[in-house]
Amino acid sequence: MLRYHTTARDTADLILAEGFKDGCGRYMTANEYSGVWLANEAGESDIPGVLRGVRVA
């Protein structure tokens, strides 16, 4: 299954070197979330940056 993650260039380089790290925050909601955000399709993110395909087993 292929999913997508959009991030800044420097963060993309860190992900390639060290892997994903769980984040934690409210992300403009009342609830707190943790983990890594992945999209079902390329282009679903409003964040300008580097798009990476992530294969999930």
Sequence and secondary structure as in RCSB ss.txt:
>XXXX:A:sequence
MLRYHTTARDTADLILAEGFKDGCGRYMTANEYSGVWLANEAGESDIPGVLRGVRVA
>XXXX:A:secstr
 EEEEEE HHHHHHHHHH    EEE TTSSS EEE   BSSTT     SEEEEEE  
